[in-house]
Amino acid sequence: MPSSDSEGPSTPAAGGEAGRVSAEAGRVSAEAGQVPPGAGYPGRELMLLLQSFTTETDRYIDAMGRRYGMHRTDLMALSAVLEAQREGRTVTPGILSAQLSLSSAATTALVDRLGKVGHMVRERSGTDRRQVQLEITDSARTTGAEIFSPMVEELIQVVSRHSPEEIELLSTFMAELRDGLVRAREKAVRQEPSSSGSAAASSGS
């Protein structure tokens, strides 16, 4: 039919134009040191697996949080304070607020909520009575063990199948990736949002 004949030649042309635009966008992004979404680059499959691992971790935490009646932020707060205690660091409400990117009011509500269920307490510093420190309780440790033990047991089984040399290599690699994420976050929060991004945020879209 005439309509089919007229549409046939235009489709490759449109596809070719789209391809040229996409290639040009990729070239510009590459020159700017950026990786366009979906672009091929060394280690892309590994990055996708890490993304999938993070997603599954989030799903696990959400599922267990619902089972124990705890918000994701509750678990993140307990984890942050527990990690600090293991490393001999002090956590104040202000430090926790910065770590979780919460306002002072939201942090107060969080600590109050965890305090009501017996998972976190406020303690006065032994050296500076004006300073309030956060401590987690034995109840929080017990609940944390119940929540995370199934996940840890499965992951330990996976790790145990590898040699000490492989584990050392992977540990170094994961530490480098973690540090890279920290640098990315610090760099991103310092950047001014684009005009289009600011407009979208202000409009609530």
C-alpha positions as CSV (number, residue, x, y, z in Angstrom):
1,M,0.0,0.0,0.0
2,P,1.2,3.6,-0.6
3,S,1.3,4.4,3.1
4,S,3.7,1.4,3.7
5,D,6.0,2.5,0.9
6,S,6.1,6.0,2.2
7,E,6.8,4.9,5.8
8,G,9.5,2.4,4.9
9,P,12.4,4.8,3.9
10,S,11.7,7.2,6.8
11,T,12.2,4.6,9.6
12,P,15.9,3.9,9.0
13,A,16.5,7.6,8.6
14,A,14.8,8.3,12.0
15,G,16.8,5.5,13.5
16,G,20.0,6.7,12.0
17,E,19.4,10.2,13.3
18,A,18.6,8.9,16.8
19,G,21.8,6.8,16.7
20,R,23.9,9.9,15.7
21,V,22.4,11.9,18.5
22,S,23.0,9.1,21.0
23,A,26.6,8.7,19.8
24,E,27.2,12.5,20.0
25,A,25.7,12.6,23.6
26,G,28.0,9.7,24.5
27,R,31.0,11.5,23.0
28,V,30.3,14.7,24.9
29,S,29.7,12.8,28.1
30,A,33.0,11.0,27.7
31,E,34.9,14.2,27.0
32,A,33.3,15.6,30.2
33,G,34.5,12.6,32.2
34,Q,30.9,11.3,32.6
35,V,29.5,7.9,31.9
36,P,26.1,8.1,30.1
37,P,23.4,5.7,31.5
38,G,23.5,2.4,29.7
39,A,26.9,3.0,28.1
40,G,29.3,0.2,27.8
41,Y,32.5,0.6,29.9
42,P,35.0,-1.8,31.5
43,G,33.4,-3.5,34.6
44,R,29.8,-2.5,33.7
45,E,28.5,-6.0,34.4
46,L,30.2,-5.9,37.8
47,M,28.6,-2.5,38.5
48,L,25.2,-3.9,37.7
49,L,25.8,-6.9,40.0
50,L,26.8,-4.5,42.8
51,Q,23.7,-2.6,42.2
52,S,21.6,-5.8,42.3
53,F,23.4,-6.8,45.6
54,T,22.5,-3.4,47.1
55,T,18.9,-3.8,46.0
56,E,18.6,-7.2,47.6
57,T,20.2,-5.9,50.8
58,D,17.6,-3.2,50.9
59,R,14.8,-5.7,50.3
60,Y,16.1,-7.8,53.1
61,I,16.3,-4.9,55.5
62,D,12.8,-3.7,54.6
63,A,11.3,-7.2,55.0
64,M,12.9,-7.7,58.4
65,G,12.2,-4.2,59.5
66,R,8.5,-4.8,58.8
67,R,8.6,-8.0,60.7
68,Y,10.1,-6.3,63.8
69,G,8.1,-3.1,63.4
70,M,11.1,-0.9,62.8
71,H,11.8,1.7,60.2
72,R,14.8,1.5,57.9
73,T,16.1,4.7,59.6
74,D,15.8,3.0,63.0
75,L,18.1,0.1,61.8
76,M,20.5,2.5,60.2
77,A,20.8,4.5,63.5
78,L,21.4,1.4,65.5
79,S,24.0,0.2,63.1
80,A,25.8,3.5,63.1
81,V,25.9,3.6,66.9
82,L,27.0,0.0,67.2
83,E,29.8,0.5,64.7
84,A,31.0,3.6,66.6
85,Q,31.0,1.6,69.8
86,R,33.1,-1.2,68.3
87,E,35.6,1.4,67.0
88,G,35.7,3.3,70.3
89,R,34.0,6.4,68.9
90,T,31.4,8.6,70.5
91,V,28.1,9.3,68.8
92,T,26.1,12.3,69.8
93,P,22.7,13.3,68.4
94,G,24.5,15.8,66.1
95,I,26.8,13.2,64.7
96,L,24.0,10.8,64.1
97,S,22.0,13.5,62.4
98,A,24.9,14.2,60.0
99,Q,25.5,10.5,59.3
100,L,21.8,9.9,58.4
101,S,21.2,13.2,56.8
102,L,18.4,14.0,59.1
103,S,17.2,17.3,60.6
104,S,17.7,17.9,64.4
105,A,14.0,17.5,64.9
106,A,13.9,14.2,63.0
107,T,16.9,12.9,64.9
108,T,15.3,13.7,68.2
109,A,12.1,11.9,67.2
110,L,14.2,8.9,66.0
111,V,16.1,8.7,69.3
112,D,12.9,9.1,71.3
113,R,11.3,6.3,69.3
114,L,14.2,3.9,69.8
115,G,14.3,4.9,73.5
116,K,10.6,4.0,74.0
117,V,11.2,0.4,72.8
118,G,14.4,0.1,74.9
119,H,16.9,0.1,72.1
120,M,18.8,3.3,72.7
121,V,19.6,5.6,75.6
122,R,21.0,9.0,76.1
123,E,24.0,9.3,78.4
124,R,25.9,12.3,79.7
125,S,29.6,12.3,78.9
126,G,31.9,11.5,81.7
127,T,34.3,14.2,80.7
128,D,31.8,16.9,79.6
129,R,28.4,16.8,81.3
130,R,27.0,19.2,78.7
131,Q,27.5,16.5,75.9
132,V,24.8,13.9,75.4
133,Q,26.0,10.6,74.0
134,L,24.0,7.8,72.4
135,E,24.3,4.2,73.5
136,I,22.5,1.1,72.3
137,T,21.2,-1.4,74.7
138,D,21.5,-5.2,75.1
139,S,17.9,-5.3,73.8
140,A,19.0,-3.6,70.6
141,R,22.0,-6.0,70.2
142,T,19.6,-9.0,70.6
143,T,17.1,-7.7,68.1
144,G,19.9,-6.8,65.7
145,A,21.3,-10.3,65.9
146,E,17.9,-11.8,65.2
147,I,17.4,-9.5,62.2
148,F,20.8,-9.9,60.5
149,S,22.0,-13.4,61.5
150,P,20.2,-15.1,58.6
151,M,21.7,-12.8,56.1
152,V,25.2,-13.0,57.7
153,E,25.1,-16.8,57.8
154,E,24.3,-17.0,54.1
155,L,27.0,-14.6,53.1
156,I,29.6,-16.3,55.3
157,Q,28.9,-19.5,53.4
158,V,29.6,-17.8,50.2
159,V,32.8,-16.2,51.4
160,S,34.0,-19.5,52.9
161,R,34.1,-21.0,49.4
162,H,36.9,-18.7,48.5
163,S,40.6,-18.8,49.3
164,P,42.3,-16.4,51.7
165,E,44.0,-14.7,48.8
166,E,40.7,-14.2,47.0
167,I,39.1,-12.9,50.2
168,E,41.9,-10.4,50.7
169,L,41.7,-9.2,47.1
170,L,37.9,-8.8,47.3
171,S,38.2,-7.0,50.7
172,T,40.6,-4.5,49.3
173,F,38.4,-4.1,46.2
174,M,35.3,-3.5,48.2
175,A,37.1,-1.0,50.5
176,E,38.1,0.9,47.4
177,L,34.6,0.9,46.1
178,R,33.2,2.1,49.4
179,D,35.7,4.9,49.6
180,G,34.8,5.8,46.0
181,L,31.1,6.1,47.0
182,V,32.0,8.3,49.9
183,R,34.0,10.6,47.6
184,A,31.1,10.6,45.1
185,R,28.6,11.5,47.8
186,E,30.8,14.3,49.2
187,K,31.4,15.7,45.7
188,A,27.7,15.5,44.8
189,V,26.4,17.3,47.8
190,R,28.8,20.2,47.1
191,Q,27.6,20.6,43.6
192,E,24.9,23.1,42.8
193,P,21.8,21.4,41.3
194,S,21.0,22.2,37.7
195,S,18.3,24.7,36.9
196,S,16.0,22.0,35.6
197,G,16.6,19.8,38.7
198,S,15.9,22.8,41.0
199,A,12.7,23.5,39.1
200,A,11.6,19.9,39.3
201,A,12.3,19.8,43.1
202,S,10.5,23.0,43.8
203,S,7.5,21.9,41.9
204,G,7.5,18.5,43.7
205,S,7.7,16.5,40.5
